[in-house]
């Protein structure tokens, strides 16, 4: 009986040793995989940050270009408003001149008719 029990103990010890070895191998494999995934995650985060930085840079450039265009258009609109006011003033002067010329012409025609 003792011999049988010792034999079972040896078999169980062997099995336990094999299970422990298998668990250690699986643990090592899992640690390696975790390390690989962490490296991939770190690289993905770096790539993502680089992409964000580039997109932000491009957006700033585009925003500045749009702001410059807005400023240019505002300046153009302002100069056009000034030109319109100048043309209105000229039109009024010309209308006054035309009225005066017509009045003078009318007086000259009256003098001529007499």
C-alpha positions as CSV (number, residue, x, y, z in Angstrom):
1,X,0.0,0.0,0.0
2,X,2.8,2.3,0.9
3,X,4.6,1.5,-2.3
4,X,1.3,2.3,-4.3
5,X,0.8,5.5,-2.4
6,X,4.4,6.6,-3.0
7,X,4.0,5.7,-6.7
8,X,0.8,7.8,-6.9
9,X,2.6,10.6,-5.1
10,X,5.4,10.5,-7.6
11,X,2.9,10.5,-10.5
12,X,1.0,13.4,-8.9
13,X,4.3,15.3,-8.3
14,X,5.2,14.7,-12.0
15,X,1.8,15.9,-13.1
16,X,2.0,18.9,-10.8
17,X,5.5,19.7,-12.2
18,X,4.2,19.5,-15.7
19,X,1.2,21.6,-14.9
20,X,3.4,24.2,-13.2
21,X,5.8,24.2,-16.2
22,X,2.9,24.6,-18.6
23,X,1.5,27.5,-16.5
24,X,4.9,29.2,-16.4
25,X,5.1,28.9,-20.2
26,X,1.7,30.3,-20.6
27,X,2.5,33.1,-18.2
28,X,5.7,33.9,-20.1
29,X,3.7,33.9,-23.4
30,X,1.1,36.1,-21.9
31,X,3.7,38.5,-20.5
32,X,5.3,38.6,-24.0
33,X,2.0,39.2,-25.7
34,X,1.1,42.0,-23.2
35,X,4.5,43.6,-23.9
36,X,3.9,43.4,-27.6
37,X,0.4,44.9,-27.3
38,X,1.7,47.7,-25.0
39,X,4.4,48.5,-27.6
40,X,1.8,48.5,-30.4
41,X,-0.5,50.8,-28.2
42,X,2.4,53.1,-27.5
43,X,3.3,53.3,-31.2
44,X,-0.4,53.9,-32.1
45,X,-0.6,56.7,-29.5
46,X,2.6,58.3,-30.9
47,X,1.2,58.0,-34.4
48,X,-2.2,59.5,-33.3
49,X,-0.4,62.4,-31.5
50,X,1.7,63.1,-34.6
51,X,-1.4,63.1,-36.8
52,X,-3.3,65.4,-34.3
53,X,-0.3,67.7,-34.3
54,X,-0.1,67.8,-38.1
55,X,-3.9,68.3,-38.4
56,X,-3.8,71.1,-35.8
57,X,-0.9,72.8,-37.7
58,X,-2.8,72.6,-41.0
59,X,-6.0,73.9,-39.4
60,X,-4.0,76.9,-37.9
61,X,-2.6,77.7,-41.3
62,X,-6.0,77.4,-43.0
63,X,-7.6,79.5,-40.2
64,X,-5.0,82.2,-40.7
65,X,-5.5,82.1,-44.5
66,X,-9.2,82.5,-44.0
67,X,-8.7,85.3,-41.5
68,X,-6.4,87.0,-44.0
69,X,-9.0,86.6,-46.7
70,X,-11.7,88.0,-44.4
71,X,-9.5,91.0,-43.6
72,X,-8.8,91.6,-47.3
73,X,-12.5,91.4,-48.1
74,X,-13.4,93.8,-45.3
75,X,-10.8,96.2,-46.6
76,X,-12.2,95.8,-50.1
77,X,-15.8,96.4,-48.9
78,X,-14.7,99.5,-47.0
79,X,-12.9,100.9,-50.1
80,X,-16.0,100.1,-52.2
81,X,-18.2,101.9,-49.8
82,X,-15.9,105.0,-49.9
83,X,-16.0,104.8,-53.7
84,X,-19.8,104.6,-53.7
85,X,-20.0,107.7,-51.4
86,X,-17.6,109.5,-53.7
87,X,-19.7,108.6,-56.8
88,X,-22.9,109.7,-55.1
89,X,-21.3,113.0,-54.3
90,X,-20.1,113.4,-57.9
91,X,-23.6,112.5,-59.1
92,X,-25.1,115.1,-56.9
93,X,-22.6,117.7,-58.1
94,X,-23.3,116.8,-61.8
95,X,-27.1,116.9,-61.2
96,X,-26.8,120.3,-59.7
97,X,-24.6,121.4,-62.5
98,X,-27.1,120.0,-65.1
99,X,-30.0,121.8,-63.3
100,X,-28.0,125.0,-63.4
101,X,-27.1,124.5,-67.1
102,X,-30.7,123.7,-68.0
103,X,-31.9,126.8,-66.1
104,X,-29.3,128.9,-67.9
105,X,-30.3,127.3,-71.3
106,X,-33.9,128.0,-70.5
107,X,-33.1,131.7,-69.8
108,X,-31.0,131.9,-73.0
109,X,-33.8,130.4,-75.0
110,X,-36.3,133.0,-73.6
111,X,-33.9,135.8,-74.4
112,X,-33.4,134.4,-78.0
113,X,-37.2,134.2,-78.5
114,X,-37.7,137.8,-77.6
